[in-house]
Structures are given as C-alpha cells and as structure tokens.
Amino acid sequence: MSELIVIGYDGHEVATKAFKAVQALRDDHVVELKGLAVVRVDQDGDTHVDTPARREEIALSATAGALWGMVLGILVLTPGIGVVGAALGGIIGKLTQMGVDNGFRKKVSDLLEPGSAAVVILASKITEDRFAAAMEPFGGTVLKTSLPEESERELAEQLAGPAPEATG
C-alpha cells in the first residue's frame, strides 16, 4: 500500500525546505518514494510543478513513472474535470476507488491558492513517527490517503494499455 501525502504551505520557500527534508528522509531510509514534487501556484494562479533534480531523481520504472504522473496530474493540474474521455474517465474512476476522489482533490485545490505551495509525496513505505517529527518544524496542512497496492497495479495496467497478444 502506498501513501499519498500532500502538505500545503503558505509560500514556496518553506515548501522547498520541506521538499529537501523529504529527500533527506529518503536518504535516511525513513521513507521510500515512488514520487515527489513541489507544486506552487504563482500570484497569477498558474501552477508549476518541480520534481527532484535529474541527478537525484527517484529511480522509477516506466509504469511507476506513468502512474505518478497521472496521479499528480489528476490531483493537481485538472481540478474541475467536467466531461472526459472514456480512458481518462476510467482512470479517474480507478483513482477514486483508490481514495483520490473529488473530495480529496478539492481539499488539495483549496490548499493551492495563489502564492501557496505544496509538497506532494507518493510513498511505498514510511516510518510515520520519524517522518512526522522531521516535518513538524515546517508546519503546513497535511492531507493523506492510502492507495492499495492491487489498485495501483490495476491502474498501472490501465495506463500501459492492453498487453500485446502472443502470436504463435
């Protein structure tokens, strides 16, 4: 099971410091990451997503990378989806089953007002007490949901598309 954690801050500077703290926690094996990003909203309301630098980038399989990108995109970059295509609708449906429903997305959207920022973490393993103690000095508003492993696998398969048929 993975944990999706969004920590909202009033400004980009403190979010960047918290982001670096999460990277240090990864290095100390307090958290195993599947994805990490800082999302900031500028004064014009435009959303910007920063991920770890290339040399520090989390080693992700192509499928895990696609899953993280989809979760991040649906969570942050598409707050008010109206009519959607069948494929995207199915993926949003799967994310909803996993706990990333419109209510959770609305809470994230409410955190991300102009001038604010958030650290978005997708963790496969976390030592809760050590993580909380390390993040406490930064304050912020914490939103969290669990993503069952089986649902993640189904979503990854949905993102990858159908497996090619074996020819004999």
C-alpha positions, 0 to 999 in steps of 0.5 A: 500500500502506498501513501499519498501525502500532500502538505500545503504551505503558505509560500514556496520557500518553506515548501522547498525546505520541506521538499529537501527534508523529504529527500533527506528522509529518503536518504535516511531510509525513513521513507521510500518514494515512488514520487515527489514534487513541489507544486506552487501556484504563482500570484497569477494562479498558474501552477508549476510543478518541480520534481527532484533534480535529474541527478537525484531523481527517484529511480522509477520504472516506466509504469511507476513513472506513468502512474505518478504522473497521472496521479499528480496530474489528476490531483493537481493540474485538472481540478474541475474535470467536467466531461472526459474521455472514456480512458481518462474517465476510467482512470479517474474512476480507478483513482477514486476507488483508490481514495483520490476522489473529488473530495480529496482533490478539492481539499488539495485545490483549496490548499493551492491558492495563489502564492501557496505551495505544496509538497506532494509525496507518493510513498511505498513505505514510511516510518510515520513517527520519524517522518512526522517529527522531521516535518513538524518544524515546517508546519503546513496542512497535511492531507493523506490517503492510502492507495492499495497496492492491487489498485495501483497495479490495476491502474498501472495496467490501465495506463500501459494499455492492453498487453500485446497478444502472443502470436504463435 
